[in-house]
């Protein structure tokens, strides 16, 4: 790997993660309460240095994987690797996927996809649009007719679909499959610990695309 490429893989993701990590306490303090619990304040208590460090580490790992495994499509992963990871951390601690973080993930994903067209042409963008619509429809059906899904998962699904599909259809399929399997395993563990039926699905939902991206890095012929 040439020095400029190595710089892109190591330095840029760390800088991105540093921005997200440093901003995490202020973001958490500024988030409005959940719509269904206007009197609650579940996010402010997470605005600690420990949360900021954890978010920095997770975002750095996620962004580095995106740059290493899919350099041409990596801008499309900004929303998922940044606000998406932060939303997953919040969901794991509170059971809520803040809508403002989801909207920030939408915006960064859209801007990243536009940047991708300058490098890789229109195909990543076209795949991302189809992937976003497919994932949103799938999770809407789960939310509408299933049990245990919150609408926050539906809001985040287009980011999952767009990011994964920008790399290829196998990565999209792997993201949904691996995220689903991880969610099932986490749900079984959650209930075995006696914490009730409802559990935060956001962390599994966000982890799925990165697991699929890691698999594509190990098996590049399967990335599509």
Short mmCIF file of the C-alpha atoms (twelve columns), coordinates in Angstrom:
data_MODEL
# 
_entry.id   MODEL 
# 
loop_
_atom_site.group_PDB 
_atom_site.id 
_atom_site.type_symbol 
_atom_site.label_atom_id 
_atom_site.label_alt_id 
_atom_site.label_comp_id 
_atom_site.label_asym_id 
_atom_site.label_seq_id 
_atom_site.Cartn_x 
_atom_site.Cartn_y 
_atom_site.Cartn_z 
_atom_site.pdbx_PDB_model_num 
ATOM 1   C CA . UNK A 1   0.000   0.000   0.000   1 
ATOM 2   C CA . UNK A 2   1.406   3.391   -1.020  1 
ATOM 3   C CA . UNK A 3   1.858   6.122   1.612   1 
ATOM 4   C CA . UNK A 4   -1.018  8.304   0.284   1 
ATOM 5   C CA . UNK A 5   -3.358  5.300   0.334   1 
ATOM 6   C CA . UNK A 6   -2.191  4.397   3.833   1 
ATOM 7   C CA . UNK A 7   -2.887  7.973   4.930   1 
ATOM 8   C CA . UNK A 8   -6.437  7.690   3.599   1 
ATOM 9   C CA . UNK A 9   -7.026  4.405   5.394   1 
ATOM 10  C CA . UNK A 10  -5.606  5.479   8.760   1 
ATOM 11  C CA . UNK A 11  -5.589  9.253   9.153   1 
ATOM 12  C CA . UNK A 12  -8.853  10.406  7.565   1 
ATOM 13  C CA . UNK A 13  -11.088 7.939   9.456   1 
ATOM 14  C CA . UNK A 14  -9.388  8.872   12.736  1 
ATOM 15  C CA . UNK A 15  -9.923  12.578  12.053  1 
ATOM 16  C CA . UNK A 16  -13.569 11.916  11.250  1 
ATOM 17  C CA . UNK A 17  -13.927 9.865   14.430  1 
ATOM 18  C CA . UNK A 18  -12.251 12.595  16.469  1 
ATOM 19  C CA . UNK A 19  -14.797 15.147  15.255  1 
ATOM 20  C CA . UNK A 20  -17.716 12.851  16.120  1 
ATOM 21  C CA . UNK A 21  -16.207 11.845  19.472  1 
ATOM 22  C CA . UNK A 22  -15.437 15.400  20.571  1 
ATOM 23  C CA . UNK A 23  -18.921 16.540  19.564  1 
ATOM 24  C CA . UNK A 24  -20.684 13.617  21.263  1 
ATOM 25  C CA . UNK A 25  -21.294 15.208  24.712  1 
ATOM 26  C CA . UNK A 26  -22.667 18.415  23.183  1 
ATOM 27  C CA . UNK A 27  -24.846 16.432  20.758  1 
ATOM 28  C CA . UNK A 28  -26.267 14.285  23.546  1 
ATOM 29  C CA . UNK A 29  -27.044 17.302  25.703  1 
ATOM 30  C CA . UNK A 30  -28.789 19.007  22.771  1 
ATOM 31  C CA . UNK A 31  -30.975 16.083  21.696  1 
ATOM 32  C CA . UNK A 32  -34.678 16.679  22.388  1 
ATOM 33  C CA . UNK A 33  -36.594 14.063  24.397  1 
ATOM 34  C CA . UNK A 34  -38.256 11.133  22.631  1 
ATOM 35  C CA . UNK A 35  -41.577 12.005  21.006  1 
ATOM 36  C CA . UNK A 36  -43.470 9.360   22.972  1 
ATOM 37  C CA . UNK A 37  -41.920 10.489  26.301  1 
ATOM 38  C CA . UNK A 38  -41.712 14.300  26.168  1 
ATOM 39  C CA . UNK A 39  -40.944 14.493  29.880  1 
ATOM 40  C CA . UNK A 40  -37.979 12.119  29.703  1 
ATOM 41  C CA . UNK A 41  -34.335 13.140  29.447  1 
ATOM 42  C CA . UNK A 42  -32.510 9.886   28.648  1 
ATOM 43  C CA . UNK A 43  -29.610 11.306  26.646  1 
ATOM 44  C CA . UNK A 44  -28.008 13.895  28.911  1 
ATOM 45  C CA . UNK A 45  -26.743 11.289  31.363  1 
ATOM 46  C CA . UNK A 46  -24.700 9.738   28.525  1 
ATOM 47  C CA . UNK A 47  -22.809 12.983  27.871  1 
ATOM 48  C CA . UNK A 48  -19.650 11.775  29.594  1 
ATOM 49  C CA . UNK A 49  -15.987 11.450  28.570  1 
ATOM 50  C CA . UNK A 50  -16.375 7.672   28.654  1 
ATOM 51  C CA . UNK A 51  -19.163 7.759   26.078  1 
ATOM 52  C CA . UNK A 52  -17.126 10.136  23.912  1 
ATOM 53  C CA . UNK A 53  -14.113 7.789   23.972  1 
ATOM 54  C CA . UNK A 54  -16.278 4.769   23.159  1 
ATOM 55  C CA . UNK A 55  -17.922 6.584   20.251  1 
ATOM 56  C CA . UNK A 56  -14.523 7.730   18.962  1 
ATOM 57  C CA . UNK A 57  -13.173 4.162   18.996  1 
ATOM 58  C CA . UNK A 58  -16.244 2.678   17.303  1 
ATOM 59  C CA . UNK A 59  -16.454 5.398   14.645  1 
ATOM 60  C CA . UNK A 60  -12.715 5.108   13.917  1 
ATOM 61  C CA . UNK A 61  -13.022 1.341   13.465  1 
ATOM 62  C CA . UNK A 62  -16.128 1.647   11.289  1 
ATOM 63  C CA . UNK A 63  -14.740 4.414   9.075   1 
ATOM 64  C CA . UNK A 64  -11.381 2.657   8.679   1 
ATOM 65  C CA . UNK A 65  -13.137 -0.518  7.571   1 
ATOM 66  C CA . UNK A 66  -15.198 1.437   5.043   1 
ATOM 67  C CA . UNK A 67  -12.128 3.120   3.550   1 
ATOM 68  C CA . UNK A 68  -10.138 -0.121  3.472   1 
ATOM 69  C CA . UNK A 69  -12.867 -2.357  2.035   1 
ATOM 70  C CA . UNK A 70  -14.653 0.043   -0.315  1 
ATOM 71  C CA . UNK A 71  -12.518 3.118   -0.992  1 
ATOM 72  C CA . UNK A 72  -14.565 4.299   -3.994  1 
ATOM 73  C CA . UNK A 73  -17.832 3.991   -2.057  1 
ATOM 74  C CA . UNK A 74  -16.513 5.006   1.363   1 
ATOM 75  C CA . UNK A 75  -18.099 8.512   1.309   1 
ATOM 76  C CA . UNK A 76  -21.496 6.778   1.217   1 
ATOM 77  C CA . UNK A 77  -20.681 5.241   4.604   1 
ATOM 78  C CA . UNK A 78  -20.121 8.557   6.412   1 
ATOM 79  C CA . UNK A 79  -23.680 8.699   7.705   1 
ATOM 80  C CA . UNK A 80  -23.647 5.153   9.004   1 
ATOM 81  C CA . UNK A 81  -20.121 5.294   10.450  1 
ATOM 82  C CA . UNK A 82  -20.742 8.642   12.172  1 
ATOM 83  C CA . UNK A 83  -24.272 9.511   13.324  1 
ATOM 84  C CA . UNK A 84  -25.372 5.914   12.734  1 
ATOM 85  C CA . UNK A 85  -22.805 4.511   15.153  1 
ATOM 86  C CA . UNK A 86  -23.598 7.228   17.702  1 
ATOM 87  C CA . UNK A 87  -27.310 6.414   17.385  1 
ATOM 88  C CA . UNK A 88  -26.560 2.728   17.958  1 
ATOM 89  C CA . UNK A 89  -24.590 3.563   21.114  1 
ATOM 90  C CA . UNK A 90  -27.492 5.667   22.382  1 
ATOM 91  C CA . UNK A 91  -29.980 2.906   21.543  1 
ATOM 92  C CA . UNK A 92  -27.896 0.328   23.397  1 
ATOM 93  C CA . UNK A 93  -27.935 2.490   26.525  1 
ATOM 94  C CA . UNK A 94  -31.460 3.970   26.388  1 
ATOM 95  C CA . UNK A 95  -33.594 1.912   23.991  1 
ATOM 96  C CA . UNK A 96  -34.137 4.964   21.745  1 
ATOM 97  C CA . UNK A 97  -32.824 5.760   18.261  1 
ATOM 98  C CA . UNK A 98  -32.921 9.589   18.265  1 
ATOM 99  C CA . UNK A 99  -34.616 10.877  15.127  1 
ATOM 100 C CA . UNK A 100 -32.224 13.836  14.868  1 
ATOM 101 C CA . UNK A 101 -29.233 11.494  14.630  1 
ATOM 102 C CA . UNK A 102 -31.055 9.463   11.996  1 
ATOM 103 C CA . UNK A 103 -31.717 12.592  9.964   1 
ATOM 104 C CA . UNK A 104 -28.047 13.560  10.250  1 
ATOM 105 C CA . UNK A 105 -27.158 10.088  8.963   1 
ATOM 106 C CA . UNK A 106 -29.530 10.574  6.010   1 
ATOM 107 C CA . UNK A 107 -27.886 13.902  5.157   1 
ATOM 108 C CA . UNK A 108 -24.300 12.641  5.380   1 
ATOM 109 C CA . UNK A 109 -25.192 9.537   3.375   1 
ATOM 110 C CA . UNK A 110 -26.786 11.615  0.624   1 
ATOM 111 C CA . UNK A 111 -23.811 13.989  0.458   1 
ATOM 112 C CA . UNK A 112 -21.416 11.044  0.450   1 
ATOM 113 C CA . UNK A 113 -23.287 9.382   -2.402  1 
ATOM 114 C CA . UNK A 114 -23.062 12.554  -4.453  1 
ATOM 115 C CA . UNK A 115 -19.307 12.575  -3.832  1 
ATOM 116 C CA . UNK A 116 -19.148 8.926   -4.947  1 
ATOM 117 C CA . UNK A 117 -20.541 9.810   -8.368  1 
ATOM 118 C CA . UNK A 118 -17.477 11.945  -9.041  1 
ATOM 119 C CA . UNK A 119 -15.227 8.932   -8.401  1 
ATOM 120 C CA . UNK A 120 -17.199 5.875   -9.466  1 
ATOM 121 C CA . UNK A 121 -19.922 7.216   -11.742 1 
ATOM 122 C CA . UNK A 122 -23.692 6.916   -11.246 1 
ATOM 123 C CA . UNK A 123 -23.950 3.204   -10.431 1 
ATOM 124 C CA . UNK A 124 -23.256 3.399   -6.680  1 
ATOM 125 C CA . UNK A 125 -25.887 6.125   -6.402  1 
ATOM 126 C CA . UNK A 126 -28.448 4.143   -8.386  1 
ATOM 127 C CA . UNK A 127 -27.801 1.010   -6.346  1 
ATOM 128 C CA . UNK A 128 -28.018 3.046   -3.150  1 
ATOM 129 C CA . UNK A 129 -31.439 4.438   -4.066  1 
ATOM 130 C CA . UNK A 130 -32.773 0.939   -4.729  1 
ATOM 131 C CA . UNK A 131 -31.085 -0.393  -1.585  1 
ATOM 132 C CA . UNK A 132 -32.500 2.388   0.589   1 
ATOM 133 C CA . UNK A 133 -36.024 1.865   -0.719  1 
ATOM 134 C CA . UNK A 134 -35.794 -1.921  -0.336  1 
ATOM 135 C CA . UNK A 135 -34.467 -1.795  3.225   1 
ATOM 136 C CA . UNK A 136 -37.036 0.831   4.240   1 
ATOM 137 C CA . UNK A 137 -39.881 -1.238  2.805   1 
ATOM 138 C CA . UNK A 138 -38.628 -4.416  4.476   1 
ATOM 139 C CA . UNK A 139 -38.289 -2.840  7.905   1 
ATOM 140 C CA . UNK A 140 -41.624 -1.051  7.560   1 
ATOM 141 C CA . UNK A 141 -43.254 -4.440  7.016   1 
ATOM 142 C CA . UNK A 142 -41.446 -5.813  10.067  1 
ATOM 143 C CA . UNK A 143 -42.606 -2.827  12.119  1 
ATOM 144 C CA . UNK A 144 -46.178 -2.897  10.809  1 
ATOM 145 C CA . UNK A 145 -46.837 -6.627  11.022  1 
ATOM 146 C CA . UNK A 146 -44.100 -7.946  13.313  1 
ATOM 147 C CA . UNK A 147 -43.305 -7.636  16.977  1 
ATOM 148 C CA . UNK A 148 -40.401 -5.934  18.691  1 
ATOM 149 C CA . UNK A 149 -39.385 -3.397  16.035  1 
ATOM 150 C CA . UNK A 150 -39.599 0.312   16.752  1 
ATOM 151 C CA . UNK A 151 -40.158 2.963   14.123  1 
ATOM 152 C CA . UNK A 152 -36.665 4.262   14.816  1 
ATOM 153 C CA . UNK A 153 -35.373 1.103   13.130  1 
ATOM 154 C CA . UNK A 154 -37.508 1.931   10.089  1 
ATOM 155 C CA . UNK A 155 -36.070 5.444   9.954   1 
ATOM 156 C CA . UNK A 156 -32.524 4.105   10.062  1 
ATOM 157 C CA . UNK A 157 -33.109 1.358   7.482   1 
ATOM 158 C CA . UNK A 158 -32.614 3.585   4.374   1 
ATOM 159 C CA . UNK A 159 -29.104 4.482   5.582   1 
ATOM 160 C CA . UNK A 160 -28.330 0.775   6.009   1 
ATOM 161 C CA . UNK A 161 -29.639 -0.058  2.548   1 
ATOM 162 C CA . UNK A 162 -27.993 2.881   0.780   1 
ATOM 163 C CA . UNK A 163 -24.555 2.366   2.310   1 
ATOM 164 C CA . UNK A 164 -24.451 -1.381  1.746   1 
ATOM 165 C CA . UNK A 165 -25.898 -1.285  -1.778  1 
ATOM 166 C CA . UNK A 166 -23.401 1.391   -2.847  1 
ATOM 167 C CA . UNK A 167 -20.752 -1.346  -2.697  1 
ATOM 168 C CA . UNK A 168 -22.808 -4.117  -4.284  1 
ATOM 169 C CA . UNK A 169 -25.880 -6.303  -3.959  1 
ATOM 170 C CA . UNK A 170 -24.059 -9.081  -2.064  1 
ATOM 171 C CA . UNK A 171 -23.016 -6.551  0.598   1 
ATOM 172 C CA . UNK A 172 -26.633 -5.382  0.898   1 
ATOM 173 C CA . UNK A 173 -27.870 -8.965  1.276   1 
ATOM 174 C CA . UNK A 174 -25.100 -9.715  3.772   1 
ATOM 175 C CA . UNK A 175 -25.863 -6.559  5.757   1 
ATOM 176 C CA . UNK A 176 -29.517 -7.492  6.182   1 
ATOM 177 C CA . UNK A 177 -28.786 -11.158 6.877   1 
ATOM 178 C CA . UNK A 178 -25.930 -10.634 9.334   1 
ATOM 179 C CA . UNK A 179 -27.688 -7.774  11.076  1 
ATOM 180 C CA . UNK A 180 -30.791 -9.939  11.431  1 
ATOM 181 C CA . UNK A 181 -28.863 -12.900 12.807  1 
ATOM 182 C CA . UNK A 182 -27.000 -10.687 15.253  1 
ATOM 183 C CA . UNK A 183 -30.291 -9.132  16.315  1 
ATOM 184 C CA . UNK A 184 -31.849 -12.550 16.936  1 
ATOM 185 C CA . UNK A 185 -28.850 -13.650 18.993  1 
ATOM 186 C CA . UNK A 186 -28.913 -10.417 20.985  1 
ATOM 187 C CA . UNK A 187 -32.668 -10.688 21.511  1 
ATOM 188 C CA . UNK A 188 -32.374 -14.233 22.853  1 
ATOM 189 C CA . UNK A 189 -29.587 -13.146 25.192  1 
ATOM 190 C CA . UNK A 190 -31.599 -10.109 26.283  1 
ATOM 191 C CA . UNK A 191 -34.593 -12.245 27.220  1 
ATOM 192 C CA . UNK A 192 -32.410 -14.876 28.881  1 
ATOM 193 C CA . UNK A 193 -31.084 -12.129 31.142  1 
ATOM 194 C CA . UNK A 194 -34.660 -11.346 32.150  1 
ATOM 195 C CA . UNK A 195 -34.818 -7.896  30.596  1 
ATOM 196 C CA . UNK A 196 -38.178 -8.367  28.867  1 
ATOM 197 C CA . UNK A 197 -39.246 -8.818  25.267  1 
ATOM 198 C CA . UNK A 198 -38.339 -5.390  23.915  1 
ATOM 199 C CA . UNK A 199 -34.637 -4.892  23.240  1 
ATOM 200 C CA . UNK A 200 -32.526 -2.309  21.384  1 
ATOM 201 C CA . UNK A 201 -32.156 -3.559  17.812  1 
ATOM 202 C CA . UNK A 202 -30.217 -0.537  16.548  1 
ATOM 203 C CA . UNK A 203 -26.733 -1.862  17.422  1 
ATOM 204 C CA . UNK A 204 -27.321 -5.065  15.428  1 
ATOM 205 C CA . UNK A 205 -28.868 -3.093  12.590  1 
ATOM 206 C CA . UNK A 206 -25.806 -0.846  12.337  1 
ATOM 207 C CA . UNK A 207 -23.311 -3.673  12.843  1 
ATOM 208 C CA . UNK A 208 -24.748 -5.765  9.991   1 
ATOM 209 C CA . UNK A 209 -23.384 -3.658  7.111   1 
ATOM 210 C CA . UNK A 210 -19.922 -3.480  8.664   1 
ATOM 211 C CA . UNK A 211 -19.860 -7.243  9.178   1 
ATOM 212 C CA . UNK A 212 -20.828 -7.657  5.527   1 
ATOM 213 C CA . UNK A 213 -18.180 -5.131  4.505   1 
ATOM 214 C CA . UNK A 214 -15.557 -7.044  6.500   1 
ATOM 215 C CA . UNK A 215 -16.619 -10.250 4.755   1 
ATOM 216 C CA . UNK A 216 -16.253 -8.522  1.385   1 
ATOM 217 C CA . UNK A 217 -12.718 -7.481  2.359   1 
ATOM 218 C CA . UNK A 218 -11.834 -11.090 3.183   1 
ATOM 219 C CA . UNK A 219 -13.713 -12.447 0.152   1 
ATOM 220 C CA . UNK A 220 -13.459 -9.724  -2.488  1 
ATOM 221 C CA . UNK A 221 -14.933 -11.929 -5.211  1 
ATOM 222 C CA . UNK A 222 -18.208 -11.979 -3.237  1 
ATOM 223 C CA . UNK A 223 -18.574 -8.212  -2.931  1 
ATOM 224 C CA . UNK A 224 -20.244 -7.785  -6.310  1 
# 
